Amino acid sequence: MTVREATPTDVERMADLADSKRRQYEPFAPVFQRPAANAHQVHLPWLARLVADPDVGTFVHEDDSGGVDGFVIITVAPAPPVYDPGGPTSLIDDFTVAQPDLWPSAGAALLDTARRWAKERRSTGASTVRAGCVDRGPSLRP
């Protein structure tokens, strides 16, 4: 099992994983998590743009057979003006694994990689947007 930078060939699998997770979360947050009719179709070019952007950290986790079973997307940006953390912050905007039992292994490895990537870019810390009401993810504490 390994974490690596995402490539354009990973985009379809990343979209599949995100689509599956959206549908899983929808009953728990039916307004926010309600997928658009064309969600998968419009997510593909969005993910492709992020994967190609050198200012965005996009990482996938591969299982033992080389299949992608999770991904994380992280960016570094200035902190909102109402906060003063001492430098830029980071935001994890998409973070999922194929099965809940992968959070302690694949999820933790993805989060560690994202944190290292952000730290290399002088981020003061990471925040995450996660609707994981049905998942138990890795600790988000530094």
JOZIDA-V436266 format. One record per backbone hydrogen bond with DSSP energy under -1.0 kcal/mol. CO is the residue of the C=O (numbers start at 1). NH is the residue of the N-H. If there is no record, write none. Layout:
CO:NH
CO:NH
This chain:
2:62
4:60
7:10
8:11
10:14
11:15
12:16
13:17
14:18
15:19
16:20
17:21
18:22
19:23
20:24
21:25
22:26
25:28
25:29
29:33
36:39
38:42
39:43
40:44
42:46
43:47
44:48
45:49
46:50
47:51
48:52
53:56
57:74
58:6
59:72
60:4
61:69
62:2
63:66
67:63
69:98
70:61
71:96
72:59
73:93
73:94
74:57
75:91
77:89
80:83
88:124
89:77
90:127
91:75
92:129
94:73
96:71
99:102
100:103
102:107
103:108
105:109
106:110
107:111
108:112
109:113
110:114
111:115
112:116
113:117
114:118
115:119
116:120
118:123
119:122
125:90
127:92
131:133
